[in-house]
Amino acid sequence: QHTSFTWLGHATCLIQMGGQTFLTDPHFSERASPVSFLGPKRLFAPPLAIEELPHIDVVVLSHSHYDHLDLPSLRALARQPGGSPLFLVPLELKAWMQKEGVTRTEELDWWQTQTHQGLRYTLVPAYHWSTRVLWDRNQTLWGGWVVQSDHFKFYFSGDTGYSDLFSDIARLGPFDLSAIAIGAYEPRGFMKRHHINPEEAVRIHHDI
């Protein structure tokens, strides 16, 4: 079966494998912010607009930070012709998603697997955190994703610092392709708890 990977910017990846098309952390808005007129602005437009995407079967979300969970993008995808994708989210995000109008949503804990039309989607740990407002810090889970068909295995790390958890994730491998997210990593003394640097990304690649 046809397998392809397209990077659409930041943590948004378009993957076609096992007869399905899925997205990681879709973000097509101009800013990563609760409002459209303030907040971090993207430097480059996505290479594809949402309306130019193929039909999306599944969307996997890693955590609730604004640069990974972009509500306007999720709502637009939920309205795609042919019906909403299945949104797979970490624990405690399902109720929030449904309240915001993204209703075809299922939530998973670490190491839980959801099978959809033959593909196996497993939420795996990451060394990170979550928040969207001042009072909800770490009230929802975060993680990465492993997606497996009978012939191909894909790993998406989501945001993460480096820890010993990747040797556990390796038990689901070996992986044919991994998308390992290097985030803002300086100053190292502060950012190492949030994002990996390039050297740590290589270490994760070897770990898994």
Secondary structure as GFF3:
##gff-version 3
##sequence-region A 1 208
A	DSSP	beta_strand	4	7	.	.	.	ID=ss1
A	DSSP	beta_strand	13	17	.	.	.	ID=ss2
A	DSSP	beta_strand	20	24	.	.	.	ID=ss3
A	DSSP	three_ten_helix	50	52	.	.	.	ID=ss4
A	DSSP	beta_strand	58	60	.	.	.	ID=ss5
A	DSSP	alpha_helix	71	78	.	.	.	ID=ss6
A	DSSP	beta_strand	86	90	.	.	.	ID=ss7
A	DSSP	alpha_helix	94	99	.	.	.	ID=ss8
A	DSSP	beta_strand	105	108	.	.	.	ID=ss9
A	DSSP	beta_strand	113	116	.	.	.	ID=ss10
A	DSSP	beta_strand	119	124	.	.	.	ID=ss11
A	DSSP	beta_strand	144	148	.	.	.	ID=ss12
A	DSSP	beta_strand	153	156	.	.	.	ID=ss13
A	DSSP	alpha_helix	166	169	.	.	.	ID=ss14
A	DSSP	three_ten_helix	170	172	.	.	.	ID=ss15
A	DSSP	beta_strand	177	179	.	.	.	ID=ss16
A	DSSP	alpha_helix	188	191	.	.	.	ID=ss17
A	DSSP	alpha_helix	198	207	.	.	.	ID=ss18
###
